[in-house]
Amino acid sequence: MRSAAVTVHESVHDPYAELWFAEPAGFMDLPMNALLAEWDTPEAEMLHAAAAPLLASAPDEMARQQFIALLASGQRMLGALREFGTVHCSVGLHRDDVGGGAQPLLSLFTITWRDTATAPRAATAARAVTESAGHRHIEYLELSCGPLTISEVLGRPAADSGLPRFPLLQVHAHLPHPDCKRLVVLTISSTAVARREEYRALLKGIVETVRFEDPMRVAS
């Protein structure tokens, strides 16, 4: 049996990090800080430098304007996510091994922090999925990172969101922090509703890697 290759991201050494996790193959990190950088900052200059070749390769002015509009739309979405406490966002692109579809499956993986009332972690995990309507297929687990709940929500984007109004599957994992004052929500969202079991298994695999203490330091 061949072992899977693991790449350690430089962020694992971030002294301000409060959560460590591993993403499976097929996910590409969206650099939120760079994409939402303020004008006249080094990050903004890096974004302009990265976008310049794409703009230059556009066949005409209309194509360039379409690219700029798509980038602006993505920035608005990321900005809205950050306002709700999202600190990580990545896009998933996977082959449909089950259905054999010709088109790849797209998904969005996010990590969001939420403040909570001080309570035992198990109670917070349970309350996270019982206080809000729409959660189904609820599962309670005890893993290395502590107690957590996994649930699913099926809905449609709001009419004023600017997103296509396709059915949207969201698989959530609610993990209370050891300080008992907040929790982190890991979410995979996709319009491939028929692949709910596969996305649920994918999220479970990510959750099993979550640690609230530096795993590199612990391992040493």
N, CA and C of each residue as an Amber inpcrd file, in Angstrom:
protein
   660
   0.8490000  -1.1910000   0.0000000   0.0000000   0.0000000   0.0000000
   0.8840000   1.2390000   0.0000000   0.5850000   2.1750000  -0.8850000
   1.3600000   3.3980000  -0.9670000   0.7940000   4.4370000   0.0010000
   1.6670000   5.0780000   0.7410000   1.2100000   6.1080000   1.6710000
   0.9770000   7.4100000   0.9190000   0.0100000   8.1950000   1.4070000
  -0.3140000   9.4730000   0.7660000   0.7290000  10.5160000   1.1250000
   1.0870000  11.3330000   0.1560000   2.0560000  12.3970000   0.3950000
   1.4070000  13.5310000   1.1640000   2.1340000  14.0990000   2.1080000
   1.6300000  15.2050000   2.9140000   2.5740000  16.3950000   2.7520000
   2.0140000  17.5330000   2.3970000   2.7910000  18.7570000   2.2550000
   2.4780000  19.6860000   3.4180000   3.5060000  20.1240000   4.1240000
   3.3260000  21.0180000   5.2720000   3.3460000  22.4540000   4.7760000
   2.2480000  23.1600000   4.9860000   2.1490000  24.5500000   4.5640000
   2.9110000  25.4310000   5.5400000   3.4590000  26.5290000   5.0420000
   4.2430000  27.4270000   5.8880000   3.4260000  28.0140000   7.0320000
   2.1050000  28.0630000   6.8620000   1.2460000  28.6360000   7.9080000
   1.2490000  27.8050000   9.1850000   1.7470000  26.5620000   9.1050000
   1.7690000  25.7330000  10.3090000   2.6780000  26.3460000  11.3660000
   3.5970000  27.2180000  10.9480000   4.5130000  27.8670000  11.8900000
   4.0480000  29.2610000  12.2940000   2.8250000  29.6310000  11.9340000
   2.2910000  30.9390000  12.2890000   2.1340000  31.0270000  13.8110000
   2.8290000  31.9560000  14.4680000   2.7420000  32.0310000  15.9360000
   1.3780000  32.4660000  16.4400000   0.5380000  33.0140000  15.5630000
  -0.7840000  33.4700000  15.9790000  -1.8910000  32.4780000  15.6170000
  -1.5290000  31.3530000  15.0510000  -2.5360000  30.3650000  14.6450000
  -3.2340000  29.7740000  15.8630000  -4.5260000  29.4960000  15.6960000
  -5.3180000  28.9110000  16.7830000  -5.9430000  27.5850000  16.3760000
  -5.6930000  27.1780000  15.1400000  -6.2920000  25.9460000  14.6310000
  -5.3770000  25.3650000  13.5640000  -5.1890000  24.0530000  13.6180000
  -4.3820000  23.3630000  12.6150000  -5.2390000  22.2640000  11.9810000
  -5.0950000  22.0850000  10.6790000  -5.8870000  21.0890000   9.9680000
  -5.1720000  20.7170000   8.6770000  -5.6450000  19.6630000   8.0320000
  -5.0810000  19.2280000   6.7540000  -6.2010000  19.1170000   5.7290000
  -5.9280000  19.6180000   4.5410000  -6.8860000  19.5190000   3.4380000
  -6.4940000  18.3770000   2.5140000  -7.4670000  17.6130000   2.0250000
  -7.1490000  16.5490000   1.0640000  -6.8390000  17.1190000  -0.3100000
  -6.3830000  16.2710000  -1.1920000  -6.0730000  16.7080000  -2.5530000
  -7.3330000  17.2350000  -3.2340000  -7.1600000  18.1810000  -4.1300000
  -8.2830000  18.7130000  -4.8930000  -8.7550000  20.0740000  -4.4330000
  -8.1860000  20.5880000  -3.3240000  -8.5810000  21.9020000  -2.8240000
  -7.4750000  22.9240000  -3.0760000  -7.8730000  24.1030000  -3.5130000
  -6.9310000  25.1860000  -3.7590000  -7.2790000  26.3650000  -2.8560000
  -6.3220000  26.7630000  -2.0620000  -6.5170000  27.8530000  -1.1080000
  -6.7360000  29.1800000  -1.8330000  -7.7390000  29.9460000  -1.3750000
  -7.9470000  31.2990000  -1.8750000  -7.2920000  32.2700000  -0.8860000
  -6.2770000  33.0150000  -1.3160000  -5.5740000  33.9200000  -0.3900000
  -6.4390000  35.1310000  -0.0520000  -7.2390000  35.0030000   0.9890000
  -8.1970000  36.0560000   1.3280000  -7.5050000  37.3820000   1.5970000
  -6.3950000  37.3620000   2.3330000  -5.7240000  38.6200000   2.6690000
  -5.2310000  39.3330000   1.4210000  -4.7290000  38.5650000   0.4510000
  -4.2220000  39.1850000  -0.7800000  -5.3630000  39.6930000  -1.6430000
  -6.4240000  38.8910000  -1.7530000  -7.5390000  39.2780000  -2.6080000
  -8.3290000  40.4560000  -2.0390000  -8.2520000  40.6390000  -0.7180000
  -8.9880000  41.7300000  -0.0760000  -8.0360000  42.8140000   0.4470000
  -6.8540000  42.8630000  -0.1230000  -5.8540000  43.8210000   0.3580000
  -6.2910000  45.2570000   0.1080000  -5.9200000  46.1420000   1.0250000
  -6.1880000  47.5680000   0.8790000  -5.2590000  48.1430000  -0.1980000
  -5.7110000  49.2330000  -0.8320000  -4.8920000  49.8860000  -1.8470000
  -3.5930000  50.3790000  -1.2370000  -2.5620000  50.4410000  -2.0590000
  -1.2420000  50.9640000  -1.6690000  -0.5940000  50.1270000  -0.5770000
  -0.8310000  48.8210000  -0.6170000  -0.1590000  47.9000000   0.2960000
   0.6330000  46.8940000  -0.5320000   1.6370000  46.2600000   0.0550000
   2.3950000  45.2440000  -0.6840000   1.5190000  44.1160000  -1.2010000
   0.4940000  43.7300000  -0.4160000  -0.3910000  42.6550000  -0.8470000
  -1.1670000  43.0490000  -2.1000000  -1.6220000  44.3170000  -2.1320000
  -2.3610000  44.7980000  -3.3070000  -1.4630000  44.8140000  -4.5360000
  -0.2200000  45.1960000  -4.3610000   0.7120000  45.2070000  -5.4830000
   0.9420000  43.7930000  -6.0120000   1.0000000  42.8130000  -5.1070000
   1.1710000  41.4210000  -5.5220000  -0.0480000  40.9460000  -6.3170000
  -1.2450000  41.3670000  -5.8820000  -2.4640000  40.9920000  -6.5990000
  -2.4670000  41.5840000  -8.0110000  -2.0920000  42.8430000  -8.1060000
  -2.0400000  43.4960000  -9.4220000  -1.0320000  42.8050000 -10.3310000
   0.1240000  42.4150000  -9.7650000   1.1540000  41.7450000 -10.5540000
   0.6740000  40.3810000 -11.0390000  -0.0990000  39.6790000 -10.1920000
  -0.6000000  38.3600000 -10.5800000  -1.6940000  38.4660000 -11.6360000
  -2.5130000  39.5240000 -11.5610000  -3.6200000  39.6720000 -12.5030000
  -3.1840000  40.2590000 -13.8400000  -2.0760000  40.9660000 -13.8430000
  -1.6400000  41.6520000 -15.0620000  -1.4600000  40.7180000 -16.2590000
  -0.7980000  39.5620000 -16.1080000  -0.6520000  38.6730000 -17.2640000
  -1.9880000  38.1480000 -17.7910000  -2.9420000  37.9180000 -16.8790000
  -4.2510000  37.4390000 -17.3090000  -4.9790000  38.5140000 -18.1120000
  -4.8960000  39.7460000 -17.6370000  -5.5340000  40.8410000 -18.3570000
  -4.8700000  41.0530000 -19.7220000  -3.5460000  40.9230000 -19.7350000
  -2.8230000  41.1310000 -20.9870000  -3.1290000  40.0550000 -22.0140000
  -3.4660000  38.8570000 -21.5470000  -3.7340000  37.7540000 -22.4690000
  -5.1750000  37.7280000 -22.9740000  -6.0270000  38.5960000 -22.4370000
  -7.4230000  38.6360000 -22.8860000  -7.4830000  39.0300000 -24.3630000
  -8.3630000  38.4020000 -25.1410000  -8.4050000  38.6680000 -26.5880000
  -8.9200000  40.0570000 -26.9410000  -9.7500000  40.6470000 -26.0690000
 -10.2770000  41.9700000 -26.3810000 -10.6850000  42.6700000 -25.0840000
 -11.1470000  43.9000000 -25.2300000 -11.5090000  44.7070000 -24.0670000
 -12.7060000  44.1190000 -23.3230000 -13.6560000  43.5410000 -24.0540000
 -14.8190000  42.9430000 -23.3970000 -14.3970000  41.8020000 -22.4830000
 -13.4770000  40.9680000 -22.9510000 -12.9930000  39.8550000 -22.1360000
 -12.2760000  40.3750000 -20.8970000 -11.5070000  41.4520000 -21.0490000
 -10.8190000  42.0390000 -19.8980000 -11.8130000  42.5610000 -18.8700000
 -12.8640000  43.2190000 -19.3420000 -13.8710000  43.7440000 -18.4250000
 -14.6230000  42.6160000 -17.7230000 -14.8630000  41.5130000 -18.4350000
 -15.5270000  40.3620000 -17.8240000 -14.6610000  39.7630000 -16.7260000
 -13.3530000  39.6780000 -16.9790000 -12.4390000  39.1580000 -15.9600000
 -12.4420000  40.0590000 -14.7310000 -12.3850000  41.3710000 -14.9480000
 -12.3910000  42.3210000 -13.8310000 -13.6900000  42.2100000 -13.0360000
 -14.8060000  42.0360000 -13.7380000 -16.1010000  41.9040000 -13.0640000
 -16.1560000  40.6310000 -12.2280000 -15.6030000  39.5310000 -12.7690000
 -15.5820000  38.2790000 -12.0170000 -14.7040000  38.3990000 -10.7780000
 -13.5610000  39.0640000 -10.9240000 -12.6760000  39.2580000  -9.7750000
 -13.3600000  40.1070000  -8.7100000 -14.0400000  41.1680000  -9.1410000
 -14.7410000  42.0340000  -8.1840000 -15.8520000  41.2690000  -7.4730000
 -16.5640000  40.4040000  -8.2180000 -17.6310000  39.6050000  -7.6140000
 -17.0600000  38.6510000  -6.5730000 -15.9330000  38.0360000  -6.9030000
 -15.2900000  37.1480000  -5.9420000 -14.8130000  37.8850000  -4.7050000
 -14.3120000  39.1000000  -4.8890000 -13.8630000  39.8910000  -3.7500000
 -15.0390000  40.2580000  -2.8380000 -16.1830000  40.5710000  -3.4380000
 -17.3680000  40.8920000  -2.6210000 -17.7880000  39.6820000  -1.7980000
 -17.7580000  38.5020000  -2.4160000 -18.1420000  37.2870000  -1.7000000
 -17.1820000  37.0120000  -0.5520000 -15.8840000  37.1260000  -0.8100000
 -14.9070000  36.8840000   0.2390000 -15.0160000  37.9290000   1.3470000
 -15.3060000  39.1760000   0.9680000 -15.4870000  40.2180000   1.9590000
 -16.6590000  39.9340000   2.8790000 -17.7540000  39.4440000   2.2870000
 -18.9260000  39.0900000   3.0920000 -18.6120000  37.9320000   4.0330000
 -17.8610000  36.9510000   3.5430000 -17.4850000  35.8180000   4.3890000
 -16.6120000  36.2750000   5.5510000 -15.6670000  37.1810000   5.2730000
 -14.7800000  37.6440000   6.3300000 -15.5390000  38.4110000   7.3980000
 -16.5630000  39.1540000   6.9960000 -17.3710000  39.8880000   7.9710000
 -18.0740000  38.9430000   8.9430000 -18.3410000  37.7140000   8.4950000
 -18.9990000  36.7250000   9.3490000 -17.9950000  35.8550000  10.0990000
 -16.7150000  36.2340000  10.0630000 -15.7220000  35.5080000  10.8380000
 -14.9720000  34.4290000  10.0900000 -15.1120000  34.3710000   8.7840000
 -14.4140000  33.3530000   7.9990000 -12.9340000  33.7130000   7.8840000
 -12.0780000  32.7460000   8.1960000 -10.6350000  32.9930000   8.1730000
  -9.9220000  32.1420000   7.1240000 -10.6250000  31.1960000   6.5380000
 -10.0100000  30.3500000   5.5060000 -11.0690000  29.9930000   4.4820000
 -10.6400000  29.9740000   3.2190000 -11.5590000  29.6430000   2.1300000
 -10.7640000  28.9560000   1.0230000 -11.2660000  27.8440000   0.5190000
 -10.6010000  27.1660000  -0.5810000 -11.6490000  26.5500000  -1.5020000
 -11.2700000  26.3950000  -2.7540000 -12.1560000  25.8320000  -3.7760000
 -11.7630000  24.3840000  -4.0310000 -12.7560000  23.5040000  -4.0540000
 -12.5100000  22.0940000  -4.3230000 -12.9040000  21.7300000  -5.7420000
 -12.0680000  20.9630000  -6.4050000 -12.3370000  20.4850000  -7.7560000
 -12.0360000  18.9930000  -7.7740000 -13.0980000  18.1850000  -7.9350000
 -12.9430000  16.7360000  -7.8630000 -13.6640000  16.0420000  -9.0160000
 -13.1220000  14.9220000  -9.4130000 -13.7560000  14.1060000 -10.4350000
 -14.9140000  13.3410000  -9.8160000 -15.9910000  13.1940000 -10.5570000
 -17.1710000  12.4790000 -10.0710000 -16.9470000  10.9710000 -10.2620000
 -16.2650000  10.3510000  -9.3100000 -15.9640000   8.9280000  -9.4120000
 -17.1950000   8.0550000  -9.2310000 -18.2250000   8.5970000  -8.5680000
 -19.4310000   7.8050000  -8.3030000 -20.3840000   7.8550000  -9.4860000
 -20.7230000   9.0750000  -9.9250000 -21.6920000   9.2160000 -11.0050000
 -21.0900000   9.1530000 -12.3920000 -19.7610000   9.3070000 -12.4670000
 -19.1120000   9.2590000 -13.7620000 -19.4490000  10.4290000 -14.6680000
 -19.8260000  11.5830000 -14.0780000 -20.1800000  12.7490000 -14.8690000
 -18.9800000  13.3230000 -15.6000000 -19.2460000  13.9160000 -16.7500000
 -18.1540000  14.4890000 -17.5290000 -17.6170000  15.7650000 -16.8890000
 -18.4830000  16.5150000 -16.1990000 -18.0720000  17.7650000 -15.5720000
 -17.5130000  17.5030000 -14.1740000 -16.4180000  18.1830000 -13.7900000
 -15.8920000  18.0200000 -12.4330000 -16.8370000  18.6130000 -11.4080000
 -16.7080000  18.1640000 -10.1850000 -17.5380000  18.6550000  -9.0830000
 -16.8340000  19.8060000  -8.3860000 -17.5400000  20.9100000  -8.2270000
 -16.9980000  22.0890000  -7.5640000 -17.5670000  22.2220000  -6.1570000
 -16.7570000  22.6960000  -5.2430000 -17.2150000  22.9220000  -3.8730000
 -16.4270000  24.0770000  -3.2730000 -16.9120000  24.5690000  -2.1470000
 -16.2510000  25.6500000  -1.4160000 -16.0790000  25.2020000   0.0250000
 -14.8550000  25.2560000   0.5290000 -14.5600000  24.8710000   1.9080000
 -14.1880000  26.1170000   2.6920000 -14.8580000  26.3320000   3.8120000
 -14.5970000  27.5130000   4.6320000 -14.4200000  27.1300000   6.0930000
 -13.6870000  27.9850000   6.8030000 -13.5190000  27.8570000   8.2540000
 -13.9030000  29.1950000   8.8720000 -14.8470000  29.1500000   9.8020000
 -15.4130000  30.3630000  10.3840000 -15.4440000  30.2620000  11.9050000
 -15.0250000  31.3320000  12.5840000 -15.0850000  31.3870000  14.0480000
 -16.3630000  32.0850000  14.4980000 -16.9350000  31.5840000  15.5770000
 -18.1270000  32.1950000  16.1720000 -17.9690000  32.2460000  17.6850000
 -18.3520000  33.3780000  18.2740000 -18.3860000  33.4800000  19.7300000
 -19.6340000  32.7790000  20.2510000 -19.5230000  32.1620000  21.4250000
 -20.6520000  31.4550000  22.0230000 -20.7240000  31.7860000  23.5120000
 -21.8600000  31.4880000  24.0950000 -21.9840000  31.6070000  25.5450000
 -21.0950000  30.5500000  26.1960000 -20.4920000  30.9070000  27.3240000
 -19.6230000  29.9630000  28.0190000 -20.4240000  28.7510000  28.4880000
 -19.9760000  27.5620000  28.0620000 -20.6850000  26.3270000  28.3890000
 -19.7640000  25.1490000  28.1160000 -20.0880000  23.9840000  28.6830000
 -19.3020000  22.7900000  28.3570000 -19.2850000  22.5560000  26.8450000
 -18.1930000  22.0300000  26.3450000 -18.0290000  21.8910000  24.9060000
 -19.0970000  20.9910000  24.2820000 -19.4600000  19.9340000  24.9500000
 -20.4770000  19.0250000  24.4110000 -21.8160000  19.7440000  24.2630000
 -22.1530000  20.5790000  25.2510000 -23.4100000  21.3270000  25.1850000
 -23.3850000  22.3370000  24.0460000 -22.2480000  22.9960000  23.8620000
 -22.1320000  23.9700000  22.7700000 -22.2590000  23.2930000  21.4200000
 -21.6490000  22.1260000  21.2720000 -21.7270000  21.3910000  20.0060000
 -23.1570000  21.0010000  19.6870000 -23.8870000  20.5530000  20.6880000
 -25.2750000  20.1520000  20.4730000 -26.1590000  21.3610000  20.1870000
 -25.9380000  22.4380000  20.9360000 -26.7650000  23.6360000  20.7850000
 -26.5880000  24.2650000  19.4030000 -25.3970000  24.1340000  18.8100000
 -25.1120000  24.7540000  17.5200000 -26.0420000  24.2610000  16.4220000
 -26.5000000  23.0180000  16.5180000 -27.3460000  22.4670000  15.4520000
 -28.8120000  22.3630000  15.8460000 -29.1260000  22.6160000  17.1150000
 -30.5200000  22.5320000  17.5430000 -31.1890000  23.8970000  17.6330000
 -30.3950000  24.9660000  17.7740000 -30.9770000  26.2970000  17.8980000
 -31.3350000  26.9010000  16.5430000 -30.7700000  26.3890000  15.4590000
 -31.0530000  26.9000000  14.1220000 -31.8690000  25.8800000  13.3430000
 -32.8520000  26.3600000  12.6090000 -33.6980000  25.4660000  11.8270000
 -32.9680000  25.0050000  10.5720000 -33.3730000  23.8510000  10.0750000
 -32.8590000  23.3800000   8.8010000 -31.7810000  22.3280000   8.8820000
 -31.1530000  22.1550000  10.0520000 -30.0990000  21.1510000  10.1670000
 -30.7240000  19.7490000  10.1740000 -30.1550000  18.8520000   9.3980000
 -30.6380000  17.4740000   9.3550000 -29.4420000  16.5260000   9.2730000
 -29.7320000  15.2260000   9.3940000 -28.6760000  14.2150000   9.4160000
 -27.6070000  14.5990000  10.4360000 -28.0540000  14.9150000  11.6490000
 -27.1540000  15.3860000  12.7050000 -26.4230000  14.1980000  13.3330000
 -25.1180000  14.3720000  13.5160000 -24.2750000  13.3190000  14.0970000
 -23.3620000  13.9430000  15.1460000 -23.3090000  13.3240000  16.3290000
 -22.4280000  13.7790000  17.4000000 -21.2170000  12.8620000  17.4710000
 -20.0130000  13.4630000  17.5440000 -18.7860000  12.6760000  17.5640000
 -17.8530000  13.1670000  18.6630000 -17.0000000  12.2640000  19.1290000
 -15.9050000  12.6000000  20.0420000 -14.6160000  12.2240000  19.3350000
 -13.8200000  13.2190000  18.9610000 -12.5620000  12.9800000  18.2540000
 -11.3930000  13.5660000  19.0450000 -10.2140000  13.4990000  18.4640000
  -9.0180000  13.9990000  19.1600000  -9.1330000  15.4860000  19.4780000
  -9.8570000  16.2270000  18.6330000 -10.0240000  17.6670000  18.8550000
 -11.1280000  17.9710000  19.8570000 -11.8560000  16.9440000  20.3150000
 -12.9300000  17.1480000  21.2640000 -14.2950000  16.8090000  20.6860000
 -15.3770000  17.1710000  21.3980000 -16.7310000  16.8910000  20.9150000
 -17.1040000  17.7970000  19.7530000 -17.9490000  17.2870000  18.8610000
 -18.3810000  18.0780000  17.7130000 -19.6600000  17.4910000  17.1390000
 -20.3280000  18.2770000  16.3340000 -21.5020000  17.8010000  15.6120000
 -21.3010000  18.0480000  14.1270000 -21.8110000  17.1220000  13.3220000
 -21.8210000  17.2680000  11.8710000 -23.2650000  17.2460000  11.4150000
 -23.6380000  18.1720000  10.5600000 -25.0190000  18.2600000  10.0910000
 -25.0380000  18.7730000   8.6660000 -26.2170000  18.7270000   8.0610000
 -26.3860000  19.1790000   6.6860000 -27.5410000  20.1650000   6.5960000
 -27.3850000  21.1380000   5.7110000 -28.4350000  22.1110000   5.4330000
 -28.5970000  22.1920000   3.9230000 -29.8340000  22.1610000   3.4720000
 -30.1200000  22.2600000   2.0400000 -30.9680000  23.4970000   1.8010000
 -30.5230000  24.3640000   0.9350000 -31.2720000  25.5870000   0.6610000
 -30.9170000  26.1530000  -0.6970000 -31.2410000  27.4210000  -0.8940000
 -30.9130000  28.1300000  -2.1230000 -30.3320000  29.4930000  -1.7610000
 -29.4080000  30.0240000  -2.5630000 -28.8880000  31.3710000  -2.2990000
 -30.0120000  32.4020000  -2.3200000 -29.8620000  33.4370000  -1.5270000
 -30.8670000  34.5000000  -1.4870000 -30.9910000  35.1470000  -2.8600000
 -32.1740000  35.6620000  -3.1420000 -32.4460000  36.2520000  -4.4580000
 -31.5250000  37.4280000  -4.7560000 -31.1050000  38.1630000  -3.7180000
 -30.2580000  39.3410000  -3.9340000 -28.7680000  39.0450000  -3.7680000
 -28.3970000  37.7490000  -3.7160000 -26.9990000  37.3930000  -3.5090000
 -26.1720000  37.4800000  -4.7730000 -26.8430000  37.4830000  -5.9290000
 -26.1190000  37.4980000  -7.1880000 -25.6310000  36.1370000  -7.6220000
 -25.9420000  35.0980000  -6.8400000 -25.5270000  33.7380000  -7.1600000
 -26.6570000  32.9820000  -7.8560000 -26.3250000  32.0000000  -8.6940000
 -27.3780000  31.1810000  -9.3200000 -28.2320000  30.5110000  -8.2580000
 -29.5410000  30.4320000  -8.4960000 -30.4560000  29.9140000  -7.4760000
 -30.6110000  28.4020000  -7.5650000 -29.4920000  27.6990000  -7.6510000
 -29.5040000  26.2420000  -7.6340000 -29.6020000  25.7550000  -6.1930000
 -30.1500000  24.5450000  -5.9710000 -30.1150000  23.9730000  -4.6190000
 -28.6680000  23.8980000  -4.1270000 -28.4540000  24.2970000  -2.8820000
 -27.1060000  24.3470000  -2.3340000 -27.0130000  23.4600000  -1.1010000
 -26.1140000  22.4820000  -1.1530000 -25.8550000  21.6040000  -0.0180000
 -24.7180000  22.1890000   0.8110000 -24.9190000  22.2760000   2.1240000
 -23.8670000  22.7080000   3.0340000 -23.7250000  21.6790000   4.1480000
 -22.5460000  21.0980000   4.2320000 -22.2340000  20.1420000   5.2980000
 -21.3840000  20.8730000   6.3250000 -21.8860000  20.9670000   7.5520000
 -21.2150000  21.7310000   8.6100000 -20.6340000  20.8060000   9.6660000
 -19.4990000  21.2050000  10.2120000 -18.9370000  20.5760000  11.4060000
 -18.7170000  21.6720000  12.4330000 -19.3640000  21.5450000  13.6010000
 -19.2450000  22.5400000  14.6730000 -18.3170000  21.9880000  15.7500000
 -17.1690000  22.6680000  15.9420000 -16.1590000  22.2060000  16.8880000
 -15.9250000  23.2730000  17.9550000 -16.4250000  23.0730000  19.1730000
 -16.1860000  24.0470000  20.2460000 -14.6980000  24.1070000  20.6160000
 -14.2240000  25.3180000  20.8820000 -12.8260000  25.5240000  21.2750000
 -12.6460000  25.1100000  22.7360000 -11.4570000  24.6520000  23.1270000
 -11.2240000  24.2720000  24.5270000 -11.4680000  25.3750000  25.5330000
 -11.4720000  26.6610000  25.1010000 -11.7410000  27.7330000  26.0710000
 -13.2140000  27.8440000  26.4140000 -14.0630000  27.0560000  25.7140000
 -15.5090000  26.9740000  25.9800000 -16.2480000  28.2850000  25.7340000
 -15.6380000  29.2280000  25.0090000 -16.2580000  30.5180000  24.7450000
 -16.5230000  30.7690000  23.2670000 -16.1200000  29.8540000  22.4090000
 -16.2890000  30.0290000  20.9680000 -16.2220000  28.6730000  20.2920000
 -16.5990000  28.6600000  19.0470000 -16.4940000  27.4290000  18.2680000
 -16.0770000  27.7650000  16.8530000 -15.5540000  26.7720000  16.1700000
 -15.1500000  26.9360000  14.7890000 -16.0600000  26.0530000  13.9410000
 -16.4920000  26.5990000  12.8080000 -17.4010000  25.8890000  11.9130000
 -16.6750000  25.6010000  10.6100000 -16.5250000  24.3260000  10.2980000
 -15.9560000  23.9050000   9.0300000 -17.1160000  23.5380000   8.1080000
 -17.1300000  24.0910000   6.9080000 -18.2590000  23.9010000   5.9900000
 -17.7860000  23.5780000   4.5890000 -18.4090000  22.5730000   3.9870000
 -18.2350000  22.3180000   2.5640000 -19.5700000  22.5930000   1.8920000
 -19.5630000  23.4790000   0.8990000 -20.7760000  23.8510000   0.1680000
 -20.6330000  23.4240000  -1.2830000 -21.7340000  22.8970000  -1.8440000
 -21.7060000  22.4710000  -3.2480000 -23.1340000  22.3730000  -3.7770000
 -23.2730000  22.6000000  -5.0770000 -24.5760000  22.4080000  -5.7290000
 -24.7610000  20.9560000  -6.1650000 -23.7400000  20.1220000  -5.9750000
 -23.8500000  18.6890000  -6.3090000 -24.5420000  17.9690000  -5.1560000
 -25.8330000  18.2290000  -5.0130000 -26.6010000  17.7160000  -3.8790000
 -26.5900000  16.1960000  -3.8260000 -26.5640000  15.5460000  -4.9750000
 -26.5980000  14.0850000  -5.0180000 -25.3410000  13.4580000  -4.4280000
 -24.3020000  14.2540000  -4.2070000 -23.0570000  13.7210000  -3.6560000
 -22.9060000  14.0670000  -2.1770000 -24.0330000  14.1870000  -1.4840000
 -23.9940000  14.5700000  -0.0800000 -23.1890000  13.5760000   0.7660000
 -23.3070000  12.2840000   0.5150000 -22.5690000  11.2950000   1.3010000
 -21.0640000  11.4560000   1.0900000 -20.6640000  11.7120000  -0.1570000
 -19.2430000  11.8660000  -0.4560000 -18.6760000  13.1340000   0.1840000
 -19.4540000  14.2360000   0.1360000 -18.9740000  15.4710000   0.7500000
 -18.9670000  15.3560000   2.2730000 -19.8920000  14.6220000   2.8110000
 -19.9040000  14.4100000   4.2630000 -18.6540000  13.6300000   4.6840000
 -18.3200000  12.5910000   3.9180000 -17.1220000  11.8110000   4.2230000
 -15.8660000  12.6640000   4.0660000 -15.8760000  13.5430000   3.0700000
 -14.7310000  14.4260000   2.8420000 -14.5280000  15.3580000   4.0280000
 -15.6290000  15.9360000   4.5220000 -15.5240000  16.8490000   5.6680000
 -15.0880000  16.0940000   6.9210000 -15.5960000  14.8900000   7.1050000
 -15.1760000  14.0980000   8.2600000 -13.6760000  13.8590000   8.2360000
 -13.1460000  13.5960000   7.0420000 -11.7150000  13.3790000   6.9350000
 -10.9140000  14.6030000   7.3370000 -11.4180000  15.7960000   6.9830000
 -10.7340000  17.0310000   7.3810000 -10.8360000  17.2240000   8.8930000
 -12.0310000  17.0040000   9.4380000 -12.2570000  17.2180000  10.8680000
 -11.3450000  16.3240000  11.7060000 -11.0850000  15.1200000  11.2400000
 -10.2300000  14.2030000  11.9940000  -8.8020000  14.7180000  12.1250000
  -8.4170000  15.6640000  11.2820000  -7.0530000  16.2140000  11.3570000
  -6.9730000  17.4790000  12.2120000  -8.1050000  18.0180000  12.6210000
  -8.1180000  19.2970000  13.3410000  -7.4800000  19.1600000  14.7180000
  -6.6600000  20.1330000  15.0470000  -6.0690000  20.2190000  16.3830000
  -6.1360000  21.6710000  16.8420000  -6.3480000  21.8650000  18.1450000
  -6.3490000  23.2100000  18.7230000  -4.9960000  23.5300000  19.3670000
  -4.0700000  22.5730000  19.2990000  -2.7090000  22.7990000  19.7770000
  -1.7640000  22.4710000  18.6350000  -0.6420000  23.1650000  18.5700000
   0.3220000  23.0060000  17.4960000   0.7700000  21.5470000  17.3890000
   0.3910000  20.8340000  16.3430000   0.7610000  19.4180000  16.2280000
   2.2580000  19.2190000  16.0150000   2.9470000  20.1790000  15.4180000
   4.3760000  20.0620000  15.2280000   5.0940000  20.1080000  16.5640000
   4.6410000  20.9860000  17.4500000   5.2540000  21.0910000  18.7770000
   4.9220000  19.8780000  19.6210000   3.6570000  19.4270000  19.5280000
   3.2290000  18.2640000  20.3140000   4.0090000  17.0350000  19.8920000
   4.2040000  16.8920000  18.5560000   4.8890000  15.7150000  18.0400000
   6.3470000  15.6660000  18.4950000   6.9260000  16.8480000  18.6880000
   8.3370000  16.8780000  19.0830000   8.5000000  16.6410000  20.5810000
